[in-house]
């Protein structure tokens, strides 16, 4: 998840690409896991 945060901040990849890079079968699984851990969605994190 730390790698996900880094990739989101760099904004070189979209959420679907990051989910794939981290081995999630679907972006929705990645989004759910990210939100469970940090309390916000990956998109919300990348904007903040």
HELIX and SHEET records of a PDB file:
HELIX    1   1 UNK A    2  UNK A   10  1                                   9    
HELIX    2   2 UNK A   15  UNK A   21  1                                   7    
HELIX    3   3 UNK A   27  UNK A   38  1                                  12    
HELIX    4   4 UNK A   42  UNK A   47  1                                   6    
END                                                                             
